[in-house]
Amino acid sequence: MATSGDLVDFARGLPKAELHLHIEGTLEPELMFELARRNGVPLPYASVDDVRRAYIFSDLQSFLDIYYAGCRVLLKEQDFYDLTWAYLTRAVSQGVRHAEIFFDPQTHTDRGVPFESVVTGIRRALHDGEARFRITSGLIMCFLRHLSADAATRTLHEALPFKKWILAVGLDSSEVGHPPAKFEDVYNRAREAGFLAVAHAGEEGPPAYVWEALDILKARRIDHGVRCVEDDRLVGRLVEEQIPLTVCPLSNVKLRVFPNLRAHNLKQLLDRGLLVTVNSDDPAYFGGYVADNFRDTAAALGLGREQLLTLARNSFVASFVSEEQRRAYLGDVERFAAQPSLKTIS
C-alpha cells in the first residue's frame, strides 16, 4: 500500500499534459502585489494573506468577480511574460510536459491593453519555457461568454495577425444563461480561419450546453463537462466518440459544483469509459496545481496507480499534439511507470 509520501512523489513525477489552465488564473498573490507596485495599480487588499482570505467562493460568479479584479495589474507585455514564466516554473515541478493554455484577451483589451502586448508576452515566455524546461505548449484564445457575440468576433479579427501562435479558440466565463449557441457564428469564422475549437460546458450549465458545444460549435474537447452524467444519451455519445473532458477537481469543489472531493464524479466518469483528464483550471485561486489535483483526487476517491496512469495517458491522447509527439509522450508515461521504485504504488 502506498504511503502519502509515495503518492505525492508519484503524482508529481508522472508525465502529464495540462489542457485546462487559464493563465490569468495562475496569478499568485505575491506576483499580484509585485505587478501592482510596478504598474501603480491600487489593490483592495492590505497584504498577501488578505488576498488569500478573500478566496472563499460561493459559486462561479463570486470567483470571477475577484479573478477579473486581479487581472487589473496586468498591463504590459512584460507582465504577461512574468505571469506565464511563473506558471511554467511551477508546471515543470508538477510533471507537466505539454500545456495547452487558455488566455482571455477581452479581459485586457477592454481595459485598453493592446492584444499584441498580451499574446506576445505569453508567447515569449512559452518559447523560453520550451528552451529551458522542454515543456511544449499551445495557446487557446477564449471568448468571454458574458459579453456579446459581436465582441467575440472583434476579438477574433484582432487575433488573426497572430494566428501562427494560437492553436484554438475556447469559451469561458459565466456559463449559466450564456449557452454555446450564442457563439455559433464566431466559431464558424474561427474554423474557417483554421483554428481548432474547444468550449467550457456542463460545469454549472446543463447537459444541453454540452450538446450545443458539440453540435453547434463543433468543439473537439469539452472543458469540465461533469454534468454530462445527468444525460445517459450524452454519456453514450461522449464514450462512443471518445470526446475528451478536461476535468478540474479542486476547482469544482472550490466553486461548489461538488461539496467535497469525495463527492466528485471523476471516478464514475472513468469507470463509464469517458476520456477524462485532470487539470488545475485557476490554480492560484483554487489551492493546487495539476499534480496537486492528481494527488488530492486520488486520496479522496481511492484512485490507484493504474487509474492515475490512465489519466496521464488520457491527457496526451486528448491533446492537440502531433501523432509523433503523442507517441513520444505516451512512451514517457510507460517508462515512468516501469521504474522499479514506483511499481509498489497501489
C-alpha positions as CSV (number, residue, x, y, z in Angstrom):
1,M,0.0,0.0,0.0
2,A,1.4,3.4,-0.9
3,T,2.1,6.0,1.7
4,S,1.1,9.6,1.4
5,G,4.7,10.5,0.5
6,D,4.7,7.8,-2.2
7,L,1.5,9.3,-3.7
8,V,2.9,12.8,-3.7
9,D,6.1,11.7,-5.5
10,F,4.1,9.6,-8.0
11,A,1.6,12.4,-8.7
12,R,4.4,14.9,-9.2
13,G,6.7,12.8,-11.3
14,L,4.0,11.3,-13.5
15,P,4.5,12.9,-17.0
16,K,1.3,14.7,-18.0
17,A,-0.3,17.3,-20.2
18,E,-2.3,20.1,-18.8
19,L,-5.2,21.0,-21.1
20,H,-7.4,23.3,-18.9
21,L,-5.3,26.1,-17.4
22,H,-6.3,29.8,-17.5
23,I,-3.0,31.7,-17.5
24,E,-4.7,34.6,-15.7
25,G,-5.8,32.1,-13.0
26,T,-2.1,31.4,-12.1
27,L,-1.7,34.9,-10.8
28,E,-0.4,34.2,-7.3
29,P,-0.9,37.0,-4.7
30,E,2.8,37.6,-4.4
31,L,3.1,38.4,-8.1
32,M,-0.2,40.4,-8.0
33,F,1.3,42.7,-5.4
34,E,4.6,42.9,-7.3
35,L,2.9,43.9,-10.5
36,A,0.5,46.3,-8.7
37,R,3.6,48.2,-7.3
38,R,5.4,48.1,-10.6
39,N,2.4,49.5,-12.5
40,G,1.0,51.8,-9.8
41,V,-2.3,49.9,-9.6
42,P,-4.1,50.2,-6.2
43,L,-5.4,46.9,-4.7
44,P,-8.3,46.5,-2.3
45,Y,-6.1,44.2,-0.1
46,A,-3.7,45.1,2.6
47,S,-1.4,42.0,2.3
48,V,-0.9,38.7,0.5
49,D,-2.7,37.0,3.4
50,D,-5.6,39.4,3.0
51,V,-5.8,38.3,-0.7
52,R,-5.8,34.6,0.2
53,R,-8.5,35.1,2.8
54,A,-10.7,36.5,0.0
55,Y,-10.5,33.2,-1.9
56,I,-13.7,31.8,-0.5
57,F,-16.3,31.4,-3.3
58,S,-20.0,30.6,-3.3
59,D,-20.2,29.9,-7.0
60,L,-18.5,30.6,-10.3
61,Q,-19.6,34.3,-10.4
62,S,-18.2,35.1,-7.0
63,F,-14.8,33.7,-8.2
64,L,-15.0,35.6,-11.4
65,D,-15.5,38.9,-9.6
66,I,-12.2,38.5,-7.8
67,Y,-10.5,37.0,-10.8
68,Y,-11.2,40.0,-13.1
69,A,-10.2,42.4,-10.3
70,G,-6.8,40.7,-10.0
71,C,-6.3,41.0,-13.8
72,R,-6.2,44.8,-13.5
73,V,-2.5,44.6,-12.5
74,L,-1.6,43.0,-16.0
75,L,-0.9,46.0,-18.2
76,K,2.3,45.5,-20.2
77,E,3.9,42.8,-22.3
78,Q,6.5,42.0,-19.6
79,D,3.6,41.5,-17.1
80,F,2.2,38.7,-19.3
81,Y,5.7,37.3,-19.7
82,D,6.3,37.2,-15.9
83,L,2.9,35.7,-15.3
84,T,3.4,32.9,-17.8
85,W,7.0,32.3,-16.7
86,A,5.9,31.9,-13.1
87,Y,3.4,29.2,-14.2
88,L,6.0,27.3,-16.2
89,T,8.4,27.2,-13.3
90,R,5.7,25.6,-11.2
91,A,4.5,23.3,-14.0
92,V,7.9,21.7,-14.5
93,S,7.9,20.6,-10.9
94,Q,4.4,19.2,-11.3
95,G,5.4,16.8,-14.1
96,V,3.9,18.9,-17.0
97,R,5.5,18.0,-20.3
98,H,2.9,19.8,-22.5
99,A,0.5,22.6,-21.7
100,E,-2.4,24.0,-23.8
101,I,-3.1,27.3,-22.1
102,F,-6.2,29.5,-22.2
103,F,-5.9,33.2,-22.2
104,D,-8.7,35.8,-22.1
105,P,-7.7,38.8,-24.3
106,Q,-11.1,40.6,-23.8
107,T,-10.3,40.9,-20.1
108,H,-7.3,43.0,-21.1
109,T,-8.3,44.7,-24.3
110,D,-11.4,46.1,-22.7
111,R,-9.1,47.9,-20.3
112,G,-7.1,49.4,-23.1
113,V,-4.2,46.8,-23.1
114,P,-3.2,46.0,-26.7
115,F,-3.9,42.5,-27.9
116,E,-0.4,42.4,-29.2
117,S,1.1,43.0,-25.7
118,V,-1.0,40.2,-24.2
119,V,-0.2,37.5,-26.8
120,T,3.5,38.5,-27.3
121,G,4.3,38.4,-23.6
122,I,2.7,35.0,-23.2
123,R,4.3,33.6,-26.3
124,R,7.8,34.8,-25.4
125,A,7.5,33.0,-22.1
126,L,6.3,29.8,-23.7
127,H,9.1,29.9,-26.2
128,D,11.7,30.4,-23.4
129,G,9.9,27.6,-21.3
130,E,10.3,25.1,-24.1
131,A,14.0,26.0,-24.4
132,R,14.7,25.8,-20.7
133,F,12.2,23.2,-19.4
134,R,11.3,21.3,-22.6
135,I,7.6,22.0,-22.0
136,T,5.8,22.2,-25.3
137,S,2.7,24.3,-25.5
138,G,-0.2,25.7,-27.4
139,L,-2.3,28.8,-26.8
140,I,-6.1,28.7,-26.7
141,M,-7.9,32.1,-27.1
142,C,-11.1,32.2,-25.1
143,F,-14.1,34.3,-25.8
144,L,-15.9,35.7,-22.7
145,R,-19.4,34.3,-22.9
146,H,-20.9,37.0,-20.7
147,L,-20.0,39.5,-23.4
148,S,-21.7,39.7,-26.8
149,A,-21.1,37.5,-29.8
150,D,-20.1,40.7,-31.7
151,A,-17.4,41.4,-29.1
152,A,-16.1,37.9,-29.7
153,T,-16.0,38.5,-33.4
154,R,-14.0,41.6,-33.0
155,T,-11.5,39.7,-30.8
156,L,-11.2,37.0,-33.5
157,H,-10.3,39.7,-36.0
158,E,-7.6,41.1,-33.6
159,A,-6.2,37.6,-33.3
160,L,-5.8,36.9,-37.0
161,P,-2.3,38.6,-37.4
162,F,-1.1,36.3,-34.6
163,K,-2.7,33.1,-35.8
164,K,0.5,31.2,-36.0
165,W,0.8,31.5,-32.2
166,I,-2.8,30.4,-31.4
167,L,-3.9,26.8,-31.6
168,A,-7.6,27.0,-30.9
169,V,-10.5,29.1,-29.7
170,G,-12.4,28.4,-26.5
171,L,-15.4,29.7,-24.5
172,D,-15.2,30.6,-20.8
173,S,-16.6,33.0,-18.0
174,S,-20.1,32.9,-16.6
175,E,-21.8,29.8,-18.0
176,V,-25.4,29.9,-16.8
177,G,-27.6,32.0,-19.1
178,H,-24.9,32.1,-21.8
179,P,-25.4,28.9,-24.0
180,P,-22.8,27.9,-26.6
181,A,-25.2,28.5,-29.4
182,K,-24.8,32.3,-28.8
183,F,-21.4,32.0,-30.4
184,E,-22.2,29.8,-33.4
185,D,-21.2,32.5,-36.0
186,V,-17.8,33.4,-34.4
187,Y,-16.9,29.7,-34.1
188,N,-17.8,29.1,-37.7
189,R,-15.5,32.0,-38.7
190,A,-12.7,30.7,-36.4
191,R,-12.9,27.3,-38.0
192,E,-12.8,28.9,-41.5
193,A,-9.6,30.7,-40.4
194,G,-8.0,27.4,-39.3
195,F,-8.5,27.4,-35.5
196,L,-9.4,24.3,-33.6
197,A,-12.3,24.5,-31.2
198,V,-13.0,23.7,-27.5
199,A,-15.6,25.0,-25.1
200,H,-16.4,25.2,-21.4
201,A,-19.8,23.4,-20.9
202,G,-21.5,21.3,-18.3
203,E,-19.8,22.8,-15.2
204,E,-22.7,24.9,-13.8
205,G,-24.6,24.8,-17.1
206,P,-26.9,21.8,-18.0
207,P,-26.0,18.8,-20.3
208,A,-27.9,20.7,-23.1
209,Y,-24.9,23.1,-23.2
210,V,-22.6,20.2,-23.9
211,W,-24.8,19.1,-26.8
212,E,-24.7,22.6,-28.2
213,A,-20.9,22.8,-27.8
214,L,-20.5,19.6,-29.8
215,D,-23.2,20.0,-32.4
216,I,-23.2,23.8,-32.9
217,L,-19.7,24.9,-32.0
218,K,-18.1,21.6,-33.2
219,A,-15.9,21.5,-30.1
220,R,-13.2,18.9,-30.2
221,R,-12.9,18.9,-26.4
222,I,-15.3,19.8,-23.6
223,D,-13.9,21.7,-20.7
224,H,-15.4,20.5,-17.4
225,G,-18.4,18.5,-18.7
226,V,-19.0,16.9,-15.3
227,R,-22.8,17.4,-15.5
228,C,-22.9,15.0,-18.5
229,V,-23.9,12.2,-16.1
230,E,-27.4,13.7,-15.9
231,D,-28.0,12.6,-19.5
232,D,-27.2,8.9,-20.3
233,R,-27.5,9.5,-24.1
234,L,-24.9,12.2,-23.8
235,V,-22.6,10.0,-21.8
236,G,-23.0,7.3,-24.5
237,R,-22.0,9.7,-27.2
238,L,-19.0,11.0,-25.3
239,V,-17.8,7.4,-24.7
240,E,-18.5,6.3,-28.3
241,E,-16.7,9.3,-29.9
242,Q,-14.1,9.5,-27.1
243,I,-14.6,13.2,-26.8
244,P,-12.2,14.4,-24.0
245,L,-13.4,16.1,-20.9
246,T,-10.9,18.4,-19.2
247,V,-12.0,18.0,-15.6
248,C,-10.7,20.2,-12.7
249,P,-11.5,18.6,-9.4
250,L,-10.2,21.2,-6.9
251,S,-11.9,23.9,-8.9
252,N,-15.2,22.0,-8.9
253,V,-15.0,21.8,-5.1
254,K,-13.9,25.4,-4.6
255,L,-16.8,26.7,-6.8
256,R,-19.3,24.4,-5.0
257,V,-20.1,22.2,-8.1
258,F,-19.4,19.3,-5.6
259,P,-19.5,19.7,-1.8
260,N,-16.1,17.9,-1.4
261,L,-13.6,15.8,-3.3
262,R,-15.1,12.6,-2.0
263,A,-18.4,13.5,-3.7
264,H,-16.7,14.2,-7.1
265,N,-17.8,12.1,-10.0
266,L,-14.3,11.7,-11.6
267,K,-14.1,8.0,-10.8
268,Q,-17.6,7.4,-12.1
269,L,-16.6,9.1,-15.3
270,L,-13.5,6.9,-15.6
271,D,-15.5,3.8,-14.8
272,R,-18.0,4.6,-17.5
273,G,-15.3,4.8,-20.1
274,L,-15.1,8.5,-20.7
275,L,-11.8,10.1,-21.9
276,V,-11.2,12.1,-18.7
277,T,-8.2,14.3,-17.9
278,V,-7.3,16.1,-14.7
279,N,-6.3,19.7,-14.8
280,S,-5.9,22.7,-12.4
281,D,-8.1,25.4,-14.1
282,D,-7.2,28.5,-12.0
283,P,-4.6,27.1,-9.5
284,A,-3.7,30.3,-7.7
285,Y,-7.3,30.7,-6.6
286,F,-8.3,27.1,-6.1
287,G,-5.5,25.8,-3.9
288,G,-3.5,23.5,-6.2
289,Y,-1.6,22.9,-9.5
290,V,-2.1,19.9,-11.6
291,A,-0.1,17.3,-9.6
292,D,-1.9,18.5,-6.5
293,N,-5.2,17.8,-8.3
294,F,-3.9,14.3,-9.1
295,R,-2.8,13.6,-5.5
296,D,-5.8,15.0,-3.7
297,T,-8.3,13.4,-6.0
298,A,-6.5,10.0,-5.8
299,A,-6.6,10.2,-2.0
300,A,-10.2,11.3,-1.8
301,L,-11.6,8.8,-4.3
302,G,-9.2,5.9,-3.7
303,L,-7.8,6.0,-7.2
304,G,-4.9,3.5,-7.7
305,R,-1.7,3.5,-9.7
306,E,-3.4,2.3,-12.9
307,Q,-6.1,4.9,-12.8
308,L,-3.5,7.7,-12.4
309,L,-1.6,6.3,-15.3
310,T,-4.8,6.2,-17.3
311,L,-5.4,9.9,-16.5
312,A,-1.9,10.7,-17.6
313,R,-2.2,8.8,-20.8
314,N,-5.6,10.4,-21.5
315,S,-4.0,13.9,-21.2
316,F,-1.7,13.2,-24.1
317,V,-4.4,11.4,-26.1
318,A,-6.7,14.4,-25.6
319,S,-4.1,17.0,-26.5
320,F,-3.6,18.6,-29.9
321,V,0.0,17.5,-30.3
322,S,1.1,15.6,-33.5
323,E,0.9,11.9,-33.6
324,E,4.7,11.7,-33.4
325,Q,4.7,13.8,-30.2
326,R,1.9,11.9,-28.7
327,R,3.7,8.6,-29.1
328,A,6.8,10.1,-27.5
329,Y,4.9,11.4,-24.6
330,L,3.0,8.2,-24.1
331,G,6.4,6.4,-24.1
332,D,7.5,8.8,-21.3
333,V,4.5,7.6,-19.2
334,E,5.3,4.0,-19.8
335,R,9.0,4.5,-18.9
336,F,7.9,6.3,-15.7
337,A,5.5,3.5,-14.8
338,A,8.3,0.9,-15.3
339,Q,10.6,2.4,-12.7
340,P,11.2,-0.3,-10.1
341,S,10.9,2.2,-7.2
342,L,7.3,3.1,-8.4
343,K,5.9,-0.4,-9.0
344,T,4.8,-0.7,-5.4
345,I,2.4,2.3,-5.7
346,S,-1.0,0.7,-5.4
